[in-house]
Amino acid sequence: MIGDKIREARKNKSMTLNDLASCVGVTASYISQLERNIIDPSISALRKISRELGVPMFYFFDEEGKDPILIKAEGRRKLKKPKNDIEFEYISPVAKEQGTKMELFFFRINPRSGDEFLYHNADECIFIIKGSVKVFLEDVMYNLEGGDSIFIKENVPHKIYNAGSRPAIGVTCVVPSIT
């Protein structure tokens, strides 16, 4: 219900009833009645609430389980650190928890790291944001710089190696999820 979603979004922003009411220009009692689903908001009130809570208006109308899942930078979960010293953080929902079909990871490869070949039953696309890496697909090497990407078909042995002196940063998408 709309009130439940208003309460959830307000609490996620660490706002009190008074904080939200003041920003929107209504009373705390009005916000409380909305959150308890006693009354329905007007479109203009909902638009103001949406703006103050930083969520799109459709957030309040989506069917249960169809809400977008927001992952804040400070709340990203880390993937257990593999042996090859590449740090991964989820920037998409964890598939096994949310039932999604893909997973997206932010990664950091430290200098002189990433010397193990991997393969999995999923397609993968790697995008380098900053730095440079060498990507080995079986016995072929590709040099990737910031802004470059490479697509790897499922079950192709591959490794990413940072031969530089600074960490390389990127994003990788895996479909279907492998965690």
Helices and strands as residue ranges (DSSP letters): H 2-12, H 17-24, H 28-35, H 43-53, G 57-60, G 73-75, E 86-90, H 95-98, E 103-109, E 123-130, E 132-137, E 140-145, E 149-152, E 158-161, E 168-175
